[in-house]
């Protein structure tokens, strides 16, 4: 189903296999069949989009057959079948009058525009070659294009698109396919999707996602139902009703939110300890599962907020934990630590950092008294080693002295023996002569 209000005030409604014109003044309705051939399945002529060109002619995109061009009296002027005049078999996701006064359409193969001279659709130069889901134009020549998980801005110079910037996952744009797009008077883009309404501010690059917790009856918007009234209000259709809001009143809250460290706990042995508010906070070397819980006392739903932690000397950068606001450290090396916590509201405003200072004590053998004991033990071992060495040295010296004395005694005995032998020989020789003469 699709709908369009013409300049003459007619309301054109595309229904299954038919086109309806409603005149609000006379309250009269008129029907035309969209089927131009017999035996055509009804879902093949279901209108997806209807747009009006500068000649007040209706361009109607049909699901599987192509395009029809009709005048405001409903007469069929021309039919463009798929596979002809640059219209391929890809799905058409959006159709509207472009800034050059020609009809533009978005499809799975990119963005195309009607070239009346060539009588065909041609690719728009500079446009992304991927699936284009939605596109819108502003009076300043800016072209918004919605892709999967991103929103791009281009500048139309009359011949091609020039890329300005991109809003994607880096600014936390959700990974969804846009199915509706409206740019309000302030230049802020409003994107409908299956996961809610997305507000994109190109100036601040701020992305805000609205869901059922923000008042939407249903976060799943119907395709191509997001429109803007002449008064500036924006309307969108959901399975549970129509959403109506004034974009000028939907400003993000820029106030910095307060942040509290709600709970600090740990496990010591088999016991769980609550150490919230304990100063100075010291953990034993065998303590484990340090659990920190941070909360922002806001009135928004917790799923719309997010938190991040950074532990000095441990984390290389901020660690995002999402909306839980909790961080768990199983075991930490000994040392002094500073834990920083920040929270972010649904409007993208970060709170001031809250810090938690604590110390993880080293094991007893690395504690000062343990190191002193180990030092004393080392000194005792060294002294004992020196004493043992000196004792061994004394025993070695005594043994060497005894061996020396024994050698000296043996040498003296040997000298004495030699002396007596020599003396006996010297005495015996003359005595032999004397004895012989006496005889």
Secondary structure, 3 states (H helix, E strand, C coil): CEEEECCCCEEEEEEECEEEEEECCCCEEEEEECCCCCCCCHHHHEEEEEEECCCCCEEEEECCCEEEEECCCCCEEEEEECCECCECCCCEEEEEECCCCCEEEEECCEEEEEECCCCEEEECCCCCCCCCCEEEECCCCEEEEEEECEEEEEEECCCCEEEEEEECHHHCCCCCECCEEEECCCCCEEEEECCEEEEEECCCCEEEEECHHHCCCCCCECCCCCEECCCCEEEEEECCEEEEEEHHHCCCCCCCCCCEEEEEEEEECCEEEECCCCCCEEECCCCEEEEEEEECCCCCCHHHCEEEEEECCCCCCCEEEECCCEEEECCCCCEEEEEEEEEECCCCCECCCEEEEEEECCCHHHCHHHHHHHHHHHHHHHHHHHHHHHHHHHHHHHHHHHHHHHHHHHHHHHHHHHHHHHHHHHHHHHHHHHHHHHC
